[in-house]
Amino acid sequence: MRISKTIIAALTASGIALSASAALAEGDPTQGEKDFKKKCDACHSLKEGKNKIGPSLFNIVGRQTGTAPGYKFSPDYVEAGQKGLKWDPEQLVAYLENPSKFLAANLKKARVKSRMRNKFKKIELRENIVAYLQFLQKK
């Protein structure tokens, strides 16, 4: 039985896409819970509608940027959301590395206003936190 080149190409592309998303899902949600409590919990709640210094991260994965209910975002976050930025796992991992730089790049601005001052250089830490946030949404 012969398999067409188109099918092989499609399967290969799917495998590459799955590999890329699997890399983001490789974070450890158990470790992510510990990391979240240590690095994020002081400023962010995981309860719906309960904002702290930062917005609630309840159901953040897939949410439009700048739209957590009851939280007053800087205009830059709102603008990013209006331009279509959503918090998918890849975006969250990138954002956590350097929030202001991430937002500025997405808005093509030299400077943006952000209350998020933390920068998490270690990819493993960022992936673990995002894996934990994803895990909570599956519950």
Phi, psi and omega in degrees: 000130181261140176253131183292156179298327179296316180295317179299316179298317180296316179295320178297314179298319178298318179298320178294316179297317179295321179297318181296316180287329178295326179298322178288327181276359181288348178301153181263109183297330179294314176292325178300324177298315178296316180297319179299313181298325182280322190253336191239331190300330181297328184250342185232135174265158173252008180265142180301126176076359181260096179268150174242221174301320175254171181289158172299139178260015176301124180052042181289326184294119182098350182280146175292139180299138175078026185232016178296126183304133174079004180254136179267101180276157171293153180304332181294321178293318179297315179300317179300318178295318179296333178273004173104004180287124177239152181276078171274168184305318181297316180295318180297316179299316180294317181300316184295341178291317180198089187306312182295317179296318178300310183294317179299318180295319180292328180266355182056048178239154177286324182221148176222163176258127178212135175278346182284106183262338182292142175231126182249101185288327185282119181301322181299316178299313181297315180295323178295316180297316179294321177299321178295315179297321177295317180302317180299327181285340180276345182294000000 
